Amino acid sequence: MKELDLKRAADAYAKAWAEAKKHGDDAAEALMMSDLVSSQSAKKLFTARAERALAASENYRKAADLCLKVIDEMDRKRLRPRRSS
């Protein structure tokens, strides 16, 4: 069961990190687009899109960090020698 839990935590980390990267890339793209357009209303739309994508990226990055902490704790418990009674 513990190996399955570790695999699930690793899968959750991989998914969170992929989502953080995807949203980060989306934020960068939106900022580049805001620089390319001349209309102020379009700039505002792209800037707002970038802000939302950046917030999403940060949330997924925090989730990935949490997954790493869980994985680290699981590894510590797994490697900790058991006390004999």
N, C-alpha and C positions, 0 to 999 in steps of 0.2 A: 504494500500500500504506500509506503513512504517513497519508493522510486516513482510510482505513478504521480504522487503529489509533487515531487521534484520536476518531473516532466511537464506537468501542468503549469507549474510556476515558470519554467523555462519557456514554454509556449506562450504564456501570457506576456512575458517580457518581450519575446520576439514580435508579437502582435503590437504591443504598445510602442515599441521602438520604431516599427515600420510606420505606424500611424503618425508618430511624432515627426518622422522624416517627411512623410507625405504632406502633412499640413505645413511644415516648415518650408518645403519646396513651393507649395501653393502661395504662401505669404511672400516669398521672394519673387515669384512670378507676378503677383498682383502689384508689388511695389515697382517692378520694372515696367509693367504696363501703365501704371500711373505716371511714370516719367515720360512715356512715349505719347500719351494723348495730350491734346491741347485744351480740351474743354475742362473747365473747372469742375463742372458737375460730374464728369467722367472720372477725373482725378479723385474726387471725394468718394465715389463708389469703389474705385480700386483700393484706395487707402483704407476704407472701412472693411473691405474684403480681406486685406492684408492683416488688419488688426484682429479680426475674428479667427483667421487661420493661425496667426501667431499665438493667440490665447489657447486654441485647441492643441497646437503643437506643444505648448508648455504644459498643459494638463496631461497629455500623453507621456511627456518626458518624466513628469512626476510619477505617473503610474509605473513607468519602466524602472525608475529608481526604487520605488517601493517593491517591485518584483525582485530586484537585485538584493534588497535587504532580506526579503523572505527566503530567497535561495541561499544567501549567506548563512542565515540562521539555521536553515534545514541542514546545510553542510556541517555546521558546527555541532549540531546535535547528533548528526550521524557519525562524526569522527570522534566525539567525546567518549572516552572510555566509560563503560558502565561500572558502577560501584557494586561490589559483591556484598550481599547481606550476611 
